[in-house]
């Protein structure tokens, strides 16, 4: 084995140990957060108002370029970085993970952590010079994963209750997800999101109208903004996170209401 080959082998071993340490570190951090969540469900974070006008064009940047110093999405909080935790809740097979991946980008290029029933991904973007770090928590829809709700909802800035626009039973269960989430976080911004709009648009108009009315009624019960979205065609995915950012920091940007049947609904 040449000297160069031995050097590469040592570097590979060092990198493997580094990644292993980062994953273990984040696992124990999640475990600690879980204990805190169970003991203090009423805690919530406060967010400062960002200076300057809000631009709808948000500049996405990789974590490394943004100055992050820890692996696996474990972002170091500094003076110009604002962490925001977003929770995704809803039944199985409704498109939560696809929604998250569509927003974050190429999975292979993003840092994240996956546990049984819980996926985490991070994304950093820039708004007028301020760096905003979204930490997105996707909770599995099986009832066996309800134990993840405390840690997923604790300190979340926004809770996205999601349902499949082509499956009315998932919409019926949305209220239950909302009520469970509110036990652990009473201050997060609630958003109701109907997924798979591209499939929904193929349904008969009478069925679309019924689902639209039911979804609007559920959103009123939650006091939530309603979005119809499609991860496949990137419909309203980025707009939802822009809306969250603007609402949290009182930035002068709002979405336009759209109740036109056959188009992606936005209601508030």
N, C-alpha and C positions, 0 to 999 in steps of 0.2 A: 504493500500500500504506500503510495507516495505521500510526501509531506502535505501536499495540497488536499489530498483525499482525507487524510487524518484530521486536518483542520475543519473541513466541511462536516465530518462526522461529529466532531466536538460541538460545532455550532448547532447541528441538528438536535443533539441531546440537550443543549442549553435551552433551545427554543421550546422543545417538548416540555421540559420542566417548567418553563415560564408560563406556557399556556395552561398546564395542569394546575399550577398554583393560582392563576387568575380565576379559573373555573371554580376551584375549591373555595377561594375567597368570596366569590359572589354567592355561592351556595349558602355559606354560613351567614352572609349578610342577609339573604332572603329569609333564612331561618330566624334570625334575630328580629327582622321586621315583622315576621309572622307573630312572634311572641308579643311584640309591642302592639300590633293591630288588635289582637285578642284582648289586651288589657286596657286599650284606650281607643275605643271606636269613634269617639267624638272629635279627635284631633284633626286639624286640617291646616294646610299651608296657606300663606298669604302671598300675593304677587304684586310687585310694584308696577306702576304705570310706566310704559316705555315712552321716551321722548321722541318727538318728531312725528311726521305723518306716516300712516301705514300704507305700504305699497302692496297691492294684490300680488305682485310678482315677488315671491319669496325665493331667496337664493339658497339652494340646498348645497351643503358642503360635507365632505367626509369627516368622520370624527377625528382622524389624525390631523387633517388640515385645520380643524377648528381648535386644536390645542389640547385635545383630550390626551391624558397620560396613562390611562389604565385600560387593560384589555377587556374583551367580552362586554363592551357597552357600559363598563363601570366608569362613568364620566366624573371627572374631577370638577367640583363646583368651585368657580372662582368669581371674581367681582363682575365680570361681563357675561356670565353664562347663567341663564335662568332655566332650571329644571322643571319640566311639566310632566306629570304622570297621567296617562290616559288608560282607562280600563274598557275592554271590549267584552260584553256579556251577551249571552243568547244561547239558543238551542244548538245541537250538533248539526253539522252539514248545512249551515246557512251562509257560509262564505266569510266568516270573521277573519280567519287566517289569510285568505286570499286578499281581503280588504287591507289588512295590515301590510302584507308583502307588497301590494301594489303601491302603497304610499311610501314605504321605506325604500323600496328599490330591489336591486339584485341581491338575493339572499346570500350569495357567496361573497359579496363585497361588504356586507353589513355585519356588525358585531351583534350577537344575541345570545340568549340562553334558553334552552328547552328542557322542561321537566315534564313529568307525566301530568297531563291536564293543565299545563301552564306554559305559554310561550311568551318570551320577552324579546323585544327588539327596540333599538334606539335609533333616533335620527336627529341630527343637528341642522338647524337652518338659521339664516341670518335675516333679521328684520331691522333695517335702518341702522346697521352697525351692532345691534344687540344679538347675541347668540342665544338661541332657544333650543334646549335639548328635550325632545319628546322621548319619554320612556313609555312604550306601549305594551300593555299587559293583556294578553289574550287568554281568557279562561275557558277551559274545555266545557262543552255543553252538557255532558253527562252529569246526572245527579250525584254521582260518586265524587265529583270534583268540587262540590259546593264548599268543601273545607278551604278551598283557595280564595273564596270571596273576601274574607277579612283582609288578607295581605294584598289582594288585588285592588280593593276599594279604598283602603286606608290612604289618606293624603292625596287621593286622585283629584286632579283639577277638573276633569270631565269624565263622565261615565256614558259610554255609547251602548245603548240597548239596541240589539240588532235582531232582525227577523227576515225570513225569506218571503219575498213578495208573492211567490207562487205557492206558498204553504201557509194556509190560514191558521193552522194549529200553532205554528211558531209565533204568529202575531198574538194569538190568545195567551201564550206563555210570557209575552213581553212584560206585562204588568207584574207578573210574579218575580221576574228577574229584577225589575225596578224596585219592588218592595224589599227584596232581599238585600239589594245594594244599599238602599237607604238606611238599613240597620247599622251599617258600618261607615257611612259617609252621608251626612245630611246637607252638605254644602256644595258638592260637585255639580257642575253644569250637566243637566241631563239632555241627551240627544237621542232621538229615536230614528233608527236607520233601517230602511227597507232595502235589502240586497237583491241582486240578480234582476235588475230592472230590464235588461235585455230580454230575458225570458218572460217577464211580466208583460212586456209590450206586445207579446204574441197572443195573450189571452183575449177572449171576447170582451168587448167594451163594457157589457153589463157586469161581468165579473170584476173588471178593473175598477169600475165605479164603486162596487161594494167594498172592495179592499181599501180603496182610497178613503172612503168615509170611515171605515173601522179604524184605519191607521191614524187618521186625524183625531178621532175620538180618544184613542189611547194616548196620543201626544198631549191632548188637553189634560187628561188625568195626571200625567207626569209633569205637566207644565214644561214640556220639552219642545225643542225645535225638531221638525220632521224633515228628513231628507230621503229621497229615493236615490239609490246608487247602483253602480255596476262596476265591479273590479275588473271584469273582462275588458270593458270599453273605457275604463277610467272615467266614469260619469260621477261627478260630485265628490270623488274621493279627496282630492287635494282641497277642494272648496270647503269641505267639512273641517279640515284642520286649520285653514285660514280663518274660518268662522270662529273656531275655538280660541285661536290666538287673539283675534280682534276683541272678542267678548271678555276674555280674561283681563286684558290690559287696557280696556276702554279706548281702543283704537278706532279712528273714524272710517270704518269700512263695514258695510253690511251686505248681506245677500238679498237678492230680489225674490219676493214671494212668487211662486208659480203653482197655480192650481189647475192648469190646463190638462185635461185628460189625454193620455197618450204621451205626455212628456214627463220627465223626472220631476216629481212633486217636491216643492220646498214650501213648508208651512210653519208659521210661528205666530 
